[in-house]
Amino acid sequence: MPKNTNELKILVVEDSQSMIETLRDYLAQMGIRHPMIAQSGMEALQMFQDSRPDIVLLTPFCLMWMVMKSPGRYGCWRGMENGRPLYS
């Protein structure tokens, strides 16, 4: 883990430009100047595989999309049944 916030690799996954700007401002106040930004789940997966960030900030819908696209790869979620998630 990096020793200070300047060394942190942060991946932000968000499709709303206004939210991206808000998060960039907030992270800059914390000393994080260059977060990686992905605006789709596919882009986030590629960036994650390429750069292995220390922290990933996700919107709930993006997280659900990534889990649904790769069942079992992220945690132990296996699908939905009767509107409820299945875990193994």
Phi, psi and chi 1 to 4 in degrees:
 res  aa     phi    psi   chi1   chi2   chi3   chi4
   1 MET       -  139.1 -173.7   61.7  110.6      -
   2 PRO   -61.1  155.3  -20.1   29.4      -      -
   3 LYS   -81.3  -27.5  -67.2 -179.2  179.6  161.0
   4 ASN  -140.3  169.6   63.4   55.1      -      -
   5 THR   -65.4  -25.8   56.8      -      -      -
   6 ASN   -63.7  -24.0  -70.0  -29.8      -      -
   7 GLU   -93.9   -8.6  -62.1  173.0    5.5      -
   8 LEU   -68.0  135.5  -81.3  175.5      -      -
   9 LYS   -99.4  111.8  -69.0 -167.3  -57.6 -174.4
  10 ILE  -116.7  130.4  -64.6 -178.0      -      -
  11 LEU  -108.2  121.8  171.6   59.5      -      -
  12 VAL  -103.9  125.9  175.1      -      -      -
  13 VAL  -112.5  108.1 -175.0      -      -      -
  14 GLU  -159.1  136.5  175.9   58.8   60.2      -
  15 ASP   -99.1  -11.4   61.0   -9.4      -      -
  16 SER   -88.5  119.8  163.6      -      -      -
  17 GLN   -61.8  -38.4 -166.1   59.7   40.9      -
  18 SER   -65.6  -38.3   62.0      -      -      -
  19 MET   -68.8  -37.3 -177.2   57.6   90.8      -
  20 ILE   -59.5  -46.3  -70.8  169.3      -      -
  21 GLU   -63.7  -40.4  -66.3  -53.5  -42.5      -
  22 THR   -61.9  -46.1  -60.8      -      -      -
  23 LEU   -64.6  -41.0  -72.2  168.4      -      -
  24 ARG   -58.8  -45.1  -86.7 -167.1 -180.0  137.6
  25 ASP   -61.6  -45.7  -68.8  -16.1      -      -
  26 TYR   -62.5  -45.7 -178.9   74.0      -      -
  27 LEU   -65.1  -37.5  -67.5  170.4      -      -
  28 ALA   -62.2  -38.2      -      -      -      -
  29 GLN   -63.3  -26.2  -69.6  173.6   16.6      -
  30 MET   -89.4    0.6  -65.3  172.7   42.7      -
  31 GLY    93.8    8.1      -      -      -      -
  32 ILE  -100.5  108.4  -61.5  160.6      -      -
  33 ARG   -93.1  -28.5  -58.0  -75.4  176.6 -137.6
  34 HIS  -134.5   69.2  -56.0  -73.0      -      -
  35 PRO   -69.9  151.0   27.1  -33.6      -      -
  36 MET   -80.4  140.1  -63.7  173.0  -79.3      -
  37 ILE  -121.3  126.7  -53.6  -68.0      -      -
  38 ALA  -120.0  134.5      -      -      -      -
  39 GLN  -105.6    8.9  -69.0 -172.8  -73.3      -
  40 SER  -150.3  161.9   71.8      -      -      -
  41 GLY   -62.8  -42.0      -      -      -      -
  42 MET   -63.1  -43.4  -71.0  -62.1  -70.9      -
  43 GLU   -63.1  -39.9 -174.7  180.0   11.6      -
  44 ALA   -63.6  -44.1      -      -      -      -
  45 LEU   -60.4  -43.4  -73.4  172.8      -      -
  46 GLN   -65.0  -45.1 -172.1   62.0   54.0      -
  47 MET   -63.6  -38.8  -68.9  174.0   97.2      -
  48 PHE   -63.6  -45.8 -177.1   86.2      -      -
  49 GLN   -64.5  -37.6  -69.7  169.4   -8.5      -
  50 ASP   -75.1  -36.8  -68.1  -14.6      -      -
  51 SER  -117.7  -12.0   63.5      -      -      -
  52 ARG    45.9   68.1  -61.9  -67.6 -174.2 -158.6
  53 PRO   -64.0  159.0   23.3  -31.3      -      -
  54 ASP   -76.6  -34.9  -60.2  -54.5      -      -
  55 ILE  -137.9  139.8  -61.6  171.1      -      -
  56 VAL  -122.7  124.7  178.8      -      -      -
  57 LEU  -103.3  118.4  -58.6  176.7      -      -
  58 LEU  -119.3  148.1  -63.3  166.5      -      -
  59 THR   -81.1  149.1   60.2      -      -      -
  60 PRO   -56.3  -40.0  -24.3   32.6      -      -
  61 PHE   -67.5  -35.4  -68.8  113.1      -      -
  62 CYS   -67.8  -41.5 -171.5      -      -      -
  63 LEU   -61.3  -44.5  174.4   60.2      -      -
  64 MET   -63.4  -39.9 -174.1  166.4 -158.0      -
  65 TRP   -62.0  -44.5  179.9   88.4      -      -
  66 MET   -64.4  -40.1  -71.2 -166.8  -51.6      -
  67 VAL   -67.0  -40.6  169.7      -      -      -
  68 MET   -67.1  -33.7  -71.3  171.0   64.7      -
  69 LYS   -73.3  -25.5  -77.6  -65.5 -158.2 -178.8
  70 SER  -133.9   65.5  -57.2      -      -      -
  71 PRO   -54.7  134.3  -19.5   28.6      -      -
  72 GLY    84.2  -16.2      -      -      -      -
  73 ARG   -78.7  -35.5 -175.4  171.7  176.5 -176.1
  74 TYR  -111.9  100.8  -59.4   95.4      -      -
  75 GLY    75.0 -152.0      -      -      -      -
  76 CYS  -122.0   27.8   15.5      -      -      -
  77 TRP   -70.8  133.0 -174.5   84.7      -      -
  78 ARG  -119.8   -5.2  -64.0  -74.0 -175.0 -122.3
  79 GLY   142.6 -165.9      -      -      -      -
  80 MET  -125.0  146.9  -60.7  -73.6  -75.9      -
  81 GLU  -146.4  125.0 -176.9  173.5  -75.0      -
  82 ASN    53.8   39.4  -62.4  -37.0      -      -
  83 GLY    75.5    8.9      -      -      -      -
  84 ARG  -121.2  143.5  -61.1 -176.4   66.1  168.0
  85 PRO   -69.6  145.3   19.2  -24.3      -      -
  86 LEU  -104.9  133.3  -63.1  175.0      -      -
  87 TYR  -122.6  153.7  -63.3   92.1      -      -
  88 SER  -126.6      -   60.1      -      -      -
